Amino acid sequence: MIEWFAWVQVAVAVAAGLLCLVLGFARRVPNDLTNGALALVELLLVVQLVFAIAAPAFGNEATGSVLEFYVSLISALLTPPAAIFWGLLDRTRWSTVVLGVAALAVAVMVYRMLQIWTVQQA
Amino acid sequence: MTDVRSARPETRRGWRMSGIGRVLVAVYGVLALAALGRSFVQIVSKFDEAPLAYTLSALAAVVYVVATIALVRSGRGWYRIAWATILFEFAGVLVIGTLSIVYPQLFPHDTVWSWFGRGYLFIPLVLPLLGMWWLATHRPDRAADAA
């Protein structure tokens, strides 16, 4: 896991989350912009997954539980597609709010992953 | 606004998953996923360190999953199950939250509910309140006018 990249992910996910919440409460149904924001969050997660798999080979080992790290990462990877899928089935503004909730949840999960990787004492 | 409403023909009588209730369900879903994942990790890697805390974590995770399902499903039976699970969560977060502060040695390892759900941004404390409010305002028999 690359620390600065994780912070970029948190920033993008928070921005995407706030954007979707605002547009959702402004009664927009999910559109290319909001779905695209979640797709970007997902893309960054996939990149982070590649980094995480490759990092130990370059001497960048997780300090905490690797199992917990990957459970968080996989949960995070599942979240944006689930929210986008939800929005395809349910064409209301609340689906845009759900996209926002999903993006914010990813931000929290990435932050947690960063903690596990860098500052875990256990 | 009108086009949004007409895009949703299947608003069924007694369906709690209308309007902002869907957001509640989504938040419950995320919390259920997070609690399940964490509890899975705890039980697989270090169950013997704190069996009580980790058993509670697993129980809490299962209850969150059931609550999520109960909020989505319609009908009186599911409505009661939703109440039961949400009340259980609320009692859990209050009792375990208080115990974890007063007798920290009982819970040397975190559960979802330790410190009133601090590890989860206090969402476990706030969510049951929102859930109870939602259920109280969306009883199965008058859900049609409330939606």
Chai-1 contact restraints between the chains, C-beta under 6 A:
chainA,res_idxA,chainB,res_idxB,connection_type,confidence,min_distance_angstrom,max_distance_angstrom,comment,restraint_id
A,L67,B,V41,contact,1.0,0.0,6.0,A-B,restraint_1
A,L67,B,S45,contact,1.0,0.0,6.0,A-B,restraint_2
A,E68,B,V41,contact,1.0,0.0,6.0,A-B,restraint_3
A,V71,B,G37,contact,1.0,0.0,6.0,A-B,restraint_4
A,V71,B,V41,contact,1.0,0.0,6.0,A-B,restraint_5
A,S75,B,L33,contact,1.0,0.0,6.0,A-B,restraint_6
A,S75,B,G37,contact,1.0,0.0,6.0,A-B,restraint_7
A,R91,B,A7,contact,1.0,0.0,6.0,A-B,restraint_8
A,T92,B,V4,contact,1.0,0.0,6.0,A-B,restraint_9
A,T92,B,R8,contact,1.0,0.0,6.0,A-B,restraint_10
A,W94,B,R22,contact,1.0,0.0,6.0,A-B,restraint_11
A,W94,B,V23,contact,1.0,0.0,6.0,A-B,restraint_12
A,V97,B,V23,contact,1.0,0.0,6.0,A-B,restraint_13
A,V98,B,V23,contact,1.0,0.0,6.0,A-B,restraint_14
A,V98,B,A26,contact,1.0,0.0,6.0,A-B,restraint_15
A,V101,B,A26,contact,1.0,0.0,6.0,A-B,restraint_16
A,V101,B,V27,contact,1.0,0.0,6.0,A-B,restraint_17
A,A105,B,V30,contact,1.0,0.0,6.0,A-B,restraint_18
